[in-house]
């Protein structure tokens, strides 16, 4: 992953990020590509690093960013 070489989160935040990731992935149509997984994870990591702590908000931000990101 890019831009997160020294990211560190306490166990409770990892749980919040995991819940956000599971929620975001479950709302995508199957099959879910690895590129989508990576995009969601990067957004969740970045948004958490910026201070967001709500799993629903983290999931929503990740999905919104995925929707507006350029298609390759």
N, C-alpha and C positions, 0 to 999 in steps of 0.2 A: 504494500500500500504506500501511496505517496503522502508526503507531508506529515507523517506521524512517527518519526524515528524515535522520539523520546516521550511519547505519550504514556501516561501512567494513570490508572484510575483505581480507586479503592473497590473492594469486592462488592459493596452495595451498588455502586455505579455500574459495574459490569453487569450486575443483574438487571438494572434498569435498561441498559443498552441492549442486552439480550432480549428482553421483553419487547422493546421497540423493534428490533430486527425481526423477530418472529411475527409480530403483528404486521409489519410492512410486507414481508415475504408472503404471508398468508393471504394478503389482499390482491396479489398479482395473479394473472392467469397462468396456468401451467402450459408448457414447461417454463420454468424461470431460468433465464440464462445466467451464467457465471458473471457476465458483465453487469447485469442488473444487481446481482448480489454485491459485487464490489462497489458499485455506485452507492447503493443503500448504506453499506458499511462505512464508506468514507464520509458520507453526509452525517451519519449518526455520530461517528467519532469526532468530526469537526464541530458539530453543533453541541455535543457534550463538552468538548474542550472549551467552547465559548461560554458555557455556564448553564445551558438548558438541562433540567433534571426530570422533566415529565416524559414518561415513555410514550404517551399518546402524541405529544408534540414532536418528539424525536422521530417517530414513525411518519407522521404527517409531513414533516419537513423533508425527510428522505424521499417520500413518494412524490412530493411536489417537485423536488429537484430532478428526480428521474424523469418526470413528465416534460420538463422544460429543457433538459440537456439535449445537445445536438445528437442526432442519430448518425452512427458511423456506417 
